[in-house]
Amino acid sequence: HQPSVMRILHLFLALLFLVFHTATEHILSDTVICRKTQGKCSFAICPFFMKANGTCYNGKAKCCRPWL
């Protein structure tokens, strides 16, 4: 009885890790793209000499990039 409970717990933890990892990767993907293209994430308006071009934090913030 004990080994089957441990096996189920192990599989549950592996599944939980897989789901969490996939969800985190999806949330951070637009943020990573923004930063790799010299952008900065902003929840408010973009700073002077920067324009909003894309999103961060799964669409919750703006990706601000320089005009030039």
Buried (B, 14 or more C-beta within 10 A) or exposed (E): EEEEEEEEEEEEEEEEEEEEEEEEEEEBEBBEBBBEEEBBBBEEEBEEEBEBBBBBBEEEBBBBBEEE
